[in-house]
Amino acid sequence: MAGNEEGAVDPTRAVEMRLRARLAVVERAAWFGIIAAMRADPAGTEAAIEAERARCRDGFGSGAWAKDLTDAERALLSSEVDTGLAGLVEDAKAEIAGDA
């Protein structure tokens, strides 16, 4: 249950909610940044993100990053980051196209 009988949030859930809120703030800030970058220089922004995708694949794939994770965990993280970055570009393109 998320709250107790008095309607207060359980302290453990409160920590989770604060972390989710921080993540949401970072996501929104990144979204506004990518939209601004895509409007200013779409090709350059897309190339920079593609380069970062490659950097992340290499970093996670080689084991140079996230050394505390198992190979399987690192592969999952790498895949999620790659998918997320690719989706970010596609979503930004759609947003910019919707402005026209």
ABEGO torsion letter per residue (X at the ends): XABBAAGBBBAAAAAAAAAAAAAAAAAAAAAAAAAAAAAABAAAAAAAAAAAAAAAAAAAAAGABGAABBAAAAAAAAAAAAAAAAAAAAAAAAAAAAAX
